[in-house]
Amino acid sequence: MYERAHHPPVPFPVFLRRLGNHFAIVAALLAVSLAVGMFGFHRLAGYSWIDAFLDTAMLLGGMGPMGPDLPDYPAKLFAGFYALYAGLLVLVAAGVLFAPVVHRIMHHLHWREE
């Protein structure tokens, strides 16, 4: 997927395409995570779809839940584990988005034209 150290850096349009591919991966991962969170809050906590969206989006954004108190233990367990997952997802998404940029910088710093 990435060029080796002895290869020259890829042209800028190829780099932009690579960056777009990484963005698409993160967007798909966030969309699936949003759908799973909304379904869980709707089903387990009895939230309306808009309240489920709000809580899920706030957790994925790192802000914390907004909705009313959770009704029972399964809903609370889901919310707790989903909050842990959302925090980890933020780190994974940042890594996937920054990987092509960091690789390009490192490649420019270490590549020598011979």
C-alpha positions, 0 to 999 in steps of 0.5 A: 500500500505504501512505497518502500524506502528505496522508492521515490515518494508518490506524486501528490495526486496519488497521495491525495487519493490515498488520503481520500481512501483512508478518509473513506475507511474512517467514514465507513467505520464511523457510519457503522458505529453510529448505526450500532449505537443508535440501534442499541440505545433505541432497543435497550434504553427505549430512546426515540431515534433522534435521542439515540442519534444524539447520545451516540453522536455525543459519545463518538464525539467524545462529549458524553451522553446527553439523554435521560437516565438509563432505565435498567442494567442492560442499557447501562452496560451497553452505554458503558461499553459503547463509551469505551468503544467510542473512545478507542474508535477516536484513537483508531480513526486518528491513526488511520487518518494521520498514517498517510501524512506521517508516512509521507513526511517520514519518506521525504525525510529518509529518502535519498535520490541516488 
